Amino acid sequence: MLPSQEASKIYHDNYMRNSRAIGVLWAIFTICLAIINVVVFIQPYWIGDSMNTPHAGYFGLFHYCVGDGNSNRELTCQGTFSDFSSIPSGAFKAASVFVLLSMVLILSCIGCFALFFFCNTATVYKTCAWMQLLCAVCLVLGCMIFPDGWDAEVIRDMCGEDTGKYTLGDCSVRWAYILAIIGILDALILSFLAFVLGNRQNDLLQEELKTHHKDFAVSRIEIRDSKDARFVVRRFH
């Protein structure tokens, strides 16, 4: 084996070992992002009551529970995604659709993991990167549109008269909303990492091709020189 081939093989082995480790971490965090996305979509804890609100309750993208003001704090729950008319605000409906799209995109990205066995690795990484980027965009739109529905009557009854669009009054932001923001950052980081891994796979392939062509040309020159040398010796004899 030629020295350049040995160096290329060592570099290739080291890179593939590191690339697999980073790729496994990327896949694990992608699954974590999918779990976050599903939880954010389902759980009705985007905003909720506080010590100063006249009623107890909490709101999600489409499901919400509110109390009647009695001391027993019993909650009446309403709203399902399958029945859009039960969602209290048009902004909540739009936010629900965008968060659902982000969930579908990230679950589809996980489904694309199977393509690593059949397709070019760089292509799969870049496809997943675009999906994760679109997932982040949908989550951003969902988080930005959701507060536009805070002026709904049922929310004003719970959070007070000071409640309006992008003004929460006496209510407070709950953990699901914060988790959605964390999901945005996670999706952006994973998308960037997938683009980097995809580009590195392309660079490695091009470098291998260049090395192969270079070594092939050197081998041909050495073979030709050896043939010329034997021809000269025969003529001399």
Salt bridges, closest charged atoms under 4 A:
ASP13 OD2 - LYS9 NZ 3.13
ASP13 OD1 - HIS12 ND1 3.71
ASP49 OD2 - ARG73 NH2 3.24
ASP49 OD1 - ARG174 NH2 2.65
ASP148 OD1 - LYS165 NZ 3.95
GLU161 OE1 - ARG156 NH2 3.00
ASP203 OD2 - ARG200 NH1 3.98
GLU208 OE2 - HIS12 NE2 3.01
